[in-house]
Amino acid sequence: MNILCTVGTTDFAELTLKMITLFDFAGSNVVLQTAKTYQTNHIESFAYSENINSYIAKSEIVVTHAGAGSVYQLLELNKKIVVVPDVYRDDKHQVEIARFVEDNYLGIVCWNLDSLESSLEEVTSKQFNNYVKDSFFKYDEINSIIG
């Protein structure tokens, strides 16, 4: 199974290190997008890629921080996701996004990194609701004001 783990542009060491602990062995099909460089033995790891969409396309499951950009992009692509909110952040927007995913049955939310492995097992066996993107409906109104 091909797994991508992405943390966006802000380091989420707890998630990255947990993925390395679980999957840094020969034959694992895991790729890590991290905010900084981590040393691994068997996992491809990078801090930034202009080609992130190709990694997403190749993945069957994406483990992601609960950043809005990452989560909504993955939902629009109908990827199977395990969302891991960074509860160590001062702001709590990731908790709100994770609750949205959980409440709407759009993926698995892993609230505790100790259960990440079971969350990955669970996401493979479930079918989730499809995310329907709401179109921005105020464009014409805004454009007429500033137009």
C-alpha positions as CSV (number, residue, x, y, z in Angstrom):
1,M,0.0,0.0,0.0
2,N,1.4,3.4,-1.0
3,I,1.2,6.0,1.8
4,L,2.0,9.6,1.7
5,C,2.4,11.6,4.9
6,T,2.3,15.4,4.6
7,V,2.7,18.1,7.2
8,G,2.6,21.2,5.0
9,T,5.0,24.0,5.8
10,T,5.0,23.9,9.6
11,D,7.1,21.2,11.3
12,F,4.9,18.5,13.0
13,A,7.8,16.5,14.5
14,E,5.5,14.3,16.6
15,L,3.7,13.0,13.5
16,T,6.8,12.7,11.4
17,L,8.7,10.8,14.0
18,K,5.8,8.4,14.6
19,M,5.6,7.6,10.8
20,I,9.4,7.0,10.9
21,T,9.0,4.7,13.9
22,L,6.2,2.7,12.2
23,F,7.5,2.5,8.7
24,D,11.3,3.0,8.4
25,F,12.0,-0.5,7.2
26,A,13.0,-2.0,3.9
27,G,9.9,-2.6,1.6
28,S,7.7,0.0,3.1
29,N,5.9,2.2,0.6
30,V,5.8,5.4,2.6
31,V,6.8,8.9,1.5
32,L,7.2,11.8,4.0
33,Q,6.7,15.4,3.1
34,T,8.1,17.2,6.1
35,A,8.7,20.9,6.9
36,K,12.4,20.1,7.6
37,T,14.8,17.3,6.7
38,Y,14.7,14.1,8.7
39,Q,17.2,11.3,8.5
40,T,15.5,8.0,7.5
41,N,16.9,4.7,6.3
42,H,14.2,3.4,4.0
43,I,11.6,6.1,3.6
44,E,11.8,8.8,0.9
45,S,11.6,12.1,2.7
46,F,11.6,15.7,1.5
47,A,10.8,19.1,2.9
48,Y,9.3,20.6,-0.3
49,S,8.4,19.4,-3.8
50,E,6.9,21.3,-6.7
51,N,5.7,17.8,-7.7
52,I,3.6,17.1,-4.6
53,N,0.5,16.4,-6.8
54,S,2.3,13.4,-8.3
55,Y,3.0,12.0,-4.9
56,I,-0.6,12.5,-4.0
57,A,-1.8,10.8,-7.2
58,K,0.4,7.7,-6.5
59,S,-0.8,7.4,-2.9
60,E,-3.6,5.1,-1.8
61,I,-3.8,6.7,1.6
62,V,-2.6,10.1,2.8
63,V,-1.8,10.8,6.4
64,T,-2.1,14.6,6.8
65,H,-1.9,17.3,9.3
66,A,-5.3,19.1,9.6
67,G,-4.2,22.2,7.7
68,A,-7.1,23.6,5.6
69,G,-5.1,23.6,2.3
70,S,-4.0,20.0,2.6
71,V,-7.3,18.6,3.9
72,Y,-9.5,20.3,1.4
73,Q,-7.2,19.5,-1.6
74,L,-7.3,15.8,-0.6
75,L,-11.0,15.8,-0.1
76,E,-11.6,17.3,-3.5
77,L,-9.4,14.5,-5.0
78,N,-11.4,11.9,-3.0
79,K,-8.3,10.5,-1.4
80,K,-8.6,8.2,1.6
81,I,-7.2,10.3,4.4
82,V,-6.1,10.0,8.0
83,V,-6.2,13.4,9.5
84,V,-3.9,14.1,12.5
85,P,-4.6,17.5,14.1
86,D,-1.5,19.2,15.5
87,V,-2.9,19.6,19.0
88,Y,0.4,21.1,20.1
89,R,-0.2,24.3,18.1
90,D,-1.3,27.5,20.0
91,D,-4.2,28.1,17.6
92,K,-6.8,25.4,17.4
93,H,-7.9,25.6,13.7
94,Q,-6.6,22.1,13.0
95,V,-8.9,20.7,15.7
96,E,-11.9,22.4,14.0
97,I,-11.0,21.0,10.6
98,A,-10.5,17.5,12.0
99,R,-13.9,17.7,13.6
100,F,-15.4,18.7,10.3
101,V,-13.8,15.6,8.6
102,E,-15.0,13.4,11.4
103,D,-18.5,14.8,11.8
104,N,-19.1,14.5,8.0
105,Y,-17.6,11.0,7.8
106,L,-15.0,12.2,5.2
107,G,-12.1,10.2,6.6
108,I,-10.5,9.0,9.8
109,V,-9.3,11.4,12.4
110,C,-6.4,10.2,14.6
111,W,-6.7,12.2,17.8
112,N,-3.8,10.3,19.5
113,L,-0.6,9.3,17.7
114,D,-0.6,6.1,19.7
115,S,-3.5,5.0,17.6
116,L,-2.1,6.0,14.2
117,E,-1.4,2.4,13.2
118,S,-5.0,1.3,13.9
119,S,-6.3,4.4,12.2
120,L,-4.4,3.4,9.1
121,E,-5.9,-0.1,9.3
122,E,-9.4,1.4,9.7
123,V,-9.2,3.8,6.8
124,T,-8.4,0.9,4.3
125,S,-11.6,-0.9,5.2
126,K,-14.1,1.9,5.2
127,Q,-16.1,3.8,2.5
128,F,-16.5,7.5,3.3
129,N,-18.9,10.2,2.2
130,N,-17.8,12.2,-0.9
131,Y,-16.9,15.8,-0.2
132,V,-18.9,18.3,-2.2
133,K,-17.1,21.6,-2.7
134,D,-19.4,24.6,-2.2
135,S,-18.8,27.1,-5.1
136,F,-18.0,30.6,-4.1
137,F,-21.2,32.4,-4.7
138,K,-20.3,36.0,-4.0
139,Y,-17.8,36.6,-6.9
140,D,-20.3,38.5,-9.1
141,E,-21.3,40.7,-6.2
142,I,-17.8,41.5,-5.2
143,N,-16.7,42.1,-8.7
144,S,-19.5,44.6,-9.3
145,I,-18.4,46.5,-6.2
146,I,-14.7,46.7,-7.0
147,G,-15.0,46.1,-10.7
